[in-house]
Each structure stands twice: as structure tokens, then as C-alpha cells.
């Protein structure tokens, strides 16, 4: 019979780590865990779970690990994984129920790479602050120019009217893109 659970964990897009609850040492890591960390599964198995995280998060991670292993409740936390090349990868870590097999108490945790969401947030910030600022400035200057332009000059008024339409259209496009990339839910 096929071990369906093993297939599901192995095929998961999220990193799965299984640790010994008493020691904190990793006993299993799937292929997604290897991609997330840059290490082979052989390198991951046998290391302490705290070695996955940057030094400045170790106290926080230690507290969260204790919460993971002392509670049967679903638990999620945002932290970072330290990739083999030294860069920090933002992750959402969710815990599963502890389980016992052959007298050993295990804890499983699922790590979801938040890099794509972080990049979307950065894009939304750029669009809302950096790109939109010159457009807002142009609209303000346009209002000043319209107030000072000779109302009798039909050509000047037509040019300003078209410029206002173009800048307003650009502003609306930027606002639309911002709304579509706002991952914060606002």
C-alpha cells in the first residue's frame, strides 16, 4: 500500500520540518525545506531547529518553539529562515499537533516562503509613494498654471485640458494598480 501521508509531505510546496520535541533536533525535512534553506536534506537532519534562524530571532524562536510543543492549538508565527547563502527568507511558520511514535514525541512545522508577498508589498509601496508623488505634484502644478493662463488663449486652454486628462488618467491607472497589489487587505 502506498504511504499517502509520505507522498503528501514530500510533494508539498511548503517546507516541512519534523523535530524531536524533547531535543529540538530536526529528524525530517522535505525537498521544499531544502529549496527554502539551500541545504540538502542530509545537512538539515540532525541540526537543532534554532540553527534555521538568524541570531537576532533566536530568543523569539525559542519561545515560539516552546509554545508550539506545549500546546495542541493551531499556531502560526512570522519569522525568518537563514538561507545557506546568508540572506534571510521571510516565512510563516505553522505548527501541527504533536504526535508520538515508538516512544518519541514529534513536532511538525510548515514553513511558507513569504518572499512573493513581501515583493508585492514593496511594489505597492513604490507605486503608492514613489511613482504617484510626481503625478500628484504635476496635478497641483497644473492647477496653478490653469489659474494663471490667459483664458483667451484657446490653444493654451486646450493644451492644459489635454494635459489634465493625461495626468488624471495616469493617476487613475496607478491607483488601480495599487489597489490590485495591496496585500495588506486595506
VOPAGU-2260 file (C-alpha; in pm, 1 decimal, decimal comma):
REM VOPAGU-2260
SITE   aa  ch    i         X         Y         Z
SITE  UNK   A    0       0,0       0,0       0,0
SITE  UNK   A    1     123,0     348,7     -85,2
SITE  UNK   A    2     204,1     570,1     211,5
SITE  UNK   A    3     -19,6     861,8     112,4
SITE  UNK   A    4      93,0    1081,1     401,6
SITE  UNK   A    5     457,4    1045,9     298,3
SITE  UNK   A    6     369,8    1138,1     -60,7
SITE  UNK   A    7     174,9    1447,2      50,6
SITE  UNK   A    8     456,4    1575,0     271,2
SITE  UNK   A    9     721,8    1506,6       9,2
SITE  UNK   A   10     520,5    1679,8    -264,0
SITE  UNK   A   11     428,5    1982,6     -51,9
SITE  UNK   A   12     529,3    2322,2    -191,1
SITE  UNK   A   13     577,8    2438,7     168,0
SITE  UNK   A   14     880,3    2333,9     369,1
SITE  UNK   A   15     803,2    2066,8     626,8
SITE  UNK   A   16    1029,4    2006,2     924,5
SITE  UNK   A   17     975,5    1738,4    1186,9
SITE  UNK   A   18    1167,9    1774,9    1511,7
SITE  UNK   A   19    1208,0    1573,9    1829,0
SITE  UNK   A   20    1006,0    1770,0    2086,1
SITE  UNK   A   21    1244,6    1697,6    2373,7
SITE  UNK   A   22    1568,7    1788,6    2198,0
SITE  UNK   A   23    1460,9    2030,3    1922,2
SITE  UNK   A   24    1671,7    1841,4    1668,1
SITE  UNK   A   25    1535,7    1804,7    1315,4
SITE  UNK   A   26    1457,2    1445,9    1221,3
SITE  UNK   A   27    1296,8    1505,6     882,1
SITE  UNK   A   28    1294,0    1779,7     617,4
SITE  UNK   A   29    1119,9    1758,5     280,2
SITE  UNK   A   30    1254,9    1879,7     -55,6
SITE  UNK   A   31    1078,7    2216,8     -15,9
SITE  UNK   A   32    1274,7    2264,5     308,5
SITE  UNK   A   33    1594,0    2206,7     112,0
SITE  UNK   A   34    1495,6    2464,5    -150,1
SITE  UNK   A   35    1399,2    2714,6     120,3
SITE  UNK   A   36    1724,6    2680,9     313,9
SITE  UNK   A   37    1971,1    2594,3      37,4
SITE  UNK   A   38    2085,8    2285,8     230,8
SITE  UNK   A   39    2040,9    1921,1     140,7
SITE  UNK   A   40    1801,6    1707,3     344,0
SITE  UNK   A   41    2104,7    1520,8     479,7
SITE  UNK   A   42    2250,3    1851,0     603,6
SITE  UNK   A   43    1923,4    1951,1     771,3
SITE  UNK   A   44    1854,8    1625,9     951,9
SITE  UNK   A   45    2033,9    1626,7    1285,6
SITE  UNK   A   46    2071,8    2002,5    1331,7
SITE  UNK   A   47    1890,5    2191,9    1606,4
SITE  UNK   A   48    1581,5    2377,2    1487,8
SITE  UNK   A   49    1726,8    2706,0    1618,3
SITE  UNK   A   50    2007,3    2680,2    1356,8
SITE  UNK   A   51    1748,9    2760,9    1089,4
SITE  UNK   A   52    1700,4    3116,4    1215,1
SITE  UNK   A   53    1906,3    3437,2    1226,6
SITE  UNK   A   54    2077,5    3506,5    1562,7
SITE  UNK   A   55    1864,5    3812,6    1638,8
SITE  UNK   A   56    1547,8    3599,2    1630,1
SITE  UNK   A   57    1672,1    3309,4    1842,8
SITE  UNK   A   58    1511,4    3421,3    2169,9
SITE  UNK   A   59    1178,5    3477,7    1995,0
SITE  UNK   A   60    1203,4    3146,0    1806,8
SITE  UNK   A   61    1291,5    2960,6    2128,7
SITE  UNK   A   62     980,9    3098,6    2296,7
SITE  UNK   A   63     766,9    3013,1    1995,0
SITE  UNK   A   64     908,5    2657,7    1978,0
SITE  UNK   A   65     813,3    2609,9    2342,3
SITE  UNK   A   66     462,4    2736,0    2264,0
SITE  UNK   A   67     444,1    2501,8    1963,4
SITE  UNK   A   68     535,9    2195,1    2165,3
SITE  UNK   A   69     333,3    2277,1    2476,0
SITE  UNK   A   70       1,1    2343,6    2305,3
SITE  UNK   A   71    -239,4    2140,7    2098,9
SITE  UNK   A   72    -375,6    2457,4    1941,2
SITE  UNK   A   73    -305,2    2560,0    1583,6
SITE  UNK   A   74     -27,1    2816,0    1594,5
SITE  UNK   A   75     120,9    3049,6    1333,6
SITE  UNK   A   76     407,4    3293,6    1357,3
SITE  UNK   A   77     603,5    3506,0    1110,5
SITE  UNK   A   78     982,7    3484,6    1128,3
SITE  UNK   A   79    1286,2    3435,5     905,1
SITE  UNK   A   80    1486,5    3137,7     786,8
SITE  UNK   A   81    1856,1    3188,0     737,1
SITE  UNK   A   82    1942,6    3059,3     389,6
SITE  UNK   A   83    2275,3    2885,0     333,3
SITE  UNK   A   84    2397,6    3187,7     133,5
SITE  UNK   A   85    2334,0    3414,4     433,5
SITE  UNK   A   86    2020,2    3600,0     329,3
SITE  UNK   A   87    1706,1    3598,1     541,5
SITE  UNK   A   88    1390,7    3449,6     395,1
SITE  UNK   A   89    1060,2    3568,5     545,7
SITE  UNK   A   90     837,3    3274,2     639,5
SITE  UNK   A   91     504,3    3196,9     800,5
SITE  UNK   A   92     550,7    2901,0    1033,1
SITE  UNK   A   93     250,1    2692,7    1129,0
SITE  UNK   A   94     252,9    2409,3    1373,9
SITE  UNK   A   95      70,0    2082,7    1366,8
SITE  UNK   A   96     -40,1    1862,5    1652,9
SITE  UNK   A   97     239,6    1678,4    1824,9
SITE  UNK   A   98     246,9    1307,1    1762,5
SITE  UNK   A   99     417,3    1011,5    1924,4
SITE  UNK   A  100     570,0     712,5    1756,6
SITE  UNK   A  101     793,0     444,9    1911,3
SITE  UNK   A  102     817,2     644,2    2234,3
SITE  UNK   A  103     941,4     961,8    2063,8
SITE  UNK   A  104     733,2    1280,1    2070,5
SITE  UNK   A  105     748,7    1470,1    1740,3
SITE  UNK   A  106     650,0    1820,4    1634,9
SITE  UNK   A  107     589,5    1911,7    1272,2
SITE  UNK   A  108     602,3    2265,0    1138,2
SITE  UNK   A  109     521,9    2401,8     794,8
SITE  UNK   A  110     720,2    2696,4     659,8
SITE  UNK   A  111     566,4    2907,0     383,4
SITE  UNK   A  112     803,1    3136,5     194,8
SITE  UNK   A  113     661,5    3490,0     216,9
SITE  UNK   A  114     906,8    3639,7     -33,9
SITE  UNK   A  115     643,8    3679,7    -311,1
SITE  UNK   A  116     404,6    3862,3     -76,4
SITE  UNK   A  117     689,6    4078,7      50,8
SITE  UNK   A  118     780,8    4173,4    -306,8
SITE  UNK   A  119     418,7    4266,0    -379,9
SITE  UNK   A  120     415,6    4487,8     -71,5
SITE  UNK   A  121     734,9    4657,7    -189,4
SITE  UNK   A  122     584,0    4713,6    -535,5
SITE  UNK   A  123     267,7    4857,3    -382,5
SITE  UNK   A  124     478,9    5093,9    -169,5
SITE  UNK   A  125     677,7    5207,5    -472,9
SITE  UNK   A  126     361,1    5267,8    -669,7
SITE  UNK   A  127     177,3    5446,6    -393,7
SITE  UNK   A  128     462,4    5666,0    -274,3
SITE  UNK   A  129     739,2    5699,1    -527,7
SITE  UNK   A  130     553,4    5680,6    -859,2
SITE  UNK   A  131     237,1    5855,3    -750,0
SITE  UNK   A  132     416,1    6152,0    -582,9
SITE  UNK   A  133     530,4    6315,1    -911,0
SITE  UNK   A  134     183,1    6265,3   -1058,4
SITE  UNK   A  135      24,5    6438,9    -758,7
SITE  UNK   A  136     280,0    6719,6    -789,5
SITE  UNK   A  137     206,2    6754,8   -1163,0
SITE  UNK   A  138    -166,8    6778,3   -1091,6
SITE  UNK   A  139    -103,3    7051,1    -834,3
SITE  UNK   A  140     121,0    7248,3   -1069,1
SITE  UNK   A  141    -134,0    7208,0   -1346,1
SITE  UNK   A  142    -397,4    7369,6   -1124,5
SITE  UNK   A  143    -164,8    7663,9   -1060,7
SITE  UNK   A  144     -87,4    7703,1   -1430,9
SITE  UNK   A  145    -455,5    7687,8   -1521,4
SITE  UNK   A  146    -522,0    7969,8   -1278,8
SITE  UNK   A  147    -250,2    8187,9   -1433,9
SITE  UNK   A  148    -307,1    8107,9   -1803,2
SITE  UNK   A  149    -464,2    8361,9   -2031,5
SITE  UNK   A  150    -823,6    8245,5   -2057,3
SITE  UNK   A  151    -844,6    8400,0   -2403,6
SITE  UNK   A  152    -576,9    8175,4   -2546,9
SITE  UNK   A  153    -773,6    7885,8   -2688,2
SITE  UNK   A  154    -458,8    7688,0   -2771,0
SITE  UNK   A  155    -321,0    7721,3   -2416,3
SITE  UNK   A  156    -651,5    7614,8   -2262,2
SITE  UNK   A  157    -681,1    7314,8   -2498,9
SITE  UNK   A  158    -323,8    7204,3   -2419,1
SITE  UNK   A  159    -385,6    7234,1   -2043,9
SITE  UNK   A  160    -715,1    7046,2   -2075,4
SITE  UNK   A  161    -542,8    6756,9   -2256,4
SITE  UNK   A  162    -253,3    6759,0   -2009,6
SITE  UNK   A  163    -501,1    6733,0   -1720,4
SITE  UNK   A  164    -674,8    6436,9   -1888,8
SITE  UNK   A  165    -343,6    6254,6   -1943,2
SITE  UNK   A  166    -216,0    6312,9   -1589,4
SITE  UNK   A  167    -553,2    6219,2   -1436,3
SITE  UNK   A  168    -562,7    5900,9   -1645,7
SITE  UNK   A  169    -209,3    5813,6   -1529,6
SITE  UNK   A  170    -310,0    5880,1   -1168,4
SITE  UNK   A  171    -613,4    5651,2   -1206,8
SITE  UNK   A  172    -400,6    5373,0   -1357,4
SITE  UNK   A  173    -153,5    5396,2   -1068,4
SITE  UNK   A  174    -436,2    5392,5    -812,3
SITE  UNK   A  175    -585,3    5085,4    -982,5
SITE  UNK   A  176    -253,1    4900,3    -977,4
SITE  UNK   A  177    -203,9    4994,3    -612,0
SITE  UNK   A  178    -546,7    4856,1    -523,8
SITE  UNK   A  179    -472,1    4528,1    -704,3
SITE  UNK   A  180    -133,1    4479,1    -538,7
SITE  UNK   A  181    -231,5    4578,3    -185,2
SITE  UNK   A  182    -156,8    4255,1       2,6
SITE  UNK   A  183    -231,4    4414,5     339,1
SITE  UNK   A  184    -604,0    4394,9     274,2
SITE  UNK   A  185    -656,5    4770,5     301,7
